[in-house]
Amino acid sequence: MRIHAIQTGRVLVKRAQISGRGRGLWRQLQPVLSRQWADWSPTFAWAIEHPEGVIVVDTGAAAHLKSPPRWHPYFQLAVRFDIEPEQEAGPQLKKLGIGPRDVRTVVLTHLHVDHDGGLAHFPHSRVLADGNETARTAGIKGALLGYLPKRWPQWFDPEPIAWQPVPYGRFSHSARLTGAGDVIAIPTPGHTPNHLSVVVRDGDAQIVLAGDASYLDSTMLAGAVDGISPDENVARRTLADIRALCAQHPSVYLPSHDPNSADRLRRRDTVTTAEPPQMRNAATWPPSATIVAPVM
Ligand SMILES: [Zn+2]
């Protein structure tokens, strides 16, 4: 099985988005209010060349994100996109010899704009997403949460993931994405309440395509909740469950915006869970109420 890292441009966010500062509503406002930008980060989509057909995990960013909604505080104050049309997922896959009709399945970890931005390149694919995640994008509330369903292709009508009560590690449910059972979706709620990740069992290791479950491997290991997750407790538990998964089985852990994800995939570098790095902002706070805040 071959897995390709497809970098769809770069994104700039605040440091307080990558590793949350403070707690509750304050934490969720920091990505907008803080003036401390992080470095430019990549936005990865992934293509799995599987014997049953190509599976694309997330569709990445698109050039239209350089013209974000003018009324939206998050898009105006908290994020910048750098991407040209030829850097979108479709043209890059074409260069690898993978055409739109070769992509059998597209799986979306969540429906934030830099993960569903490239959907237009996949009109012939079966598209899967969590049903509750899709429902959350609707109406004013969806817009405030930072979803931009108006920018989806007209045909977009994702099939809800059929979660089965089959545990995977500490995760109580999972969904097989291949007949062989070697590509599996797992629910990784936190960054969004119905965020999911995709695990590829390949030889001795499992490749964890983590979406935005964390922005970095270090924040996952430290249990540091990001500045976006609506519920800190849910997010923290997911990070702990991912860490346990990585401790159980050699795992190549690949967040969508981790600058080292492509290198780790190429080298098949597995996570070492024995000595997590010390993080200044490791989140250990009590739960906060779920609130509406602009998110990415
Ligand atoms: Zn996101």
Residues whose N, C-alpha, C, O or C-beta is under 5 A from the ligand:
A	BS01	ZN	H112 D212 M296
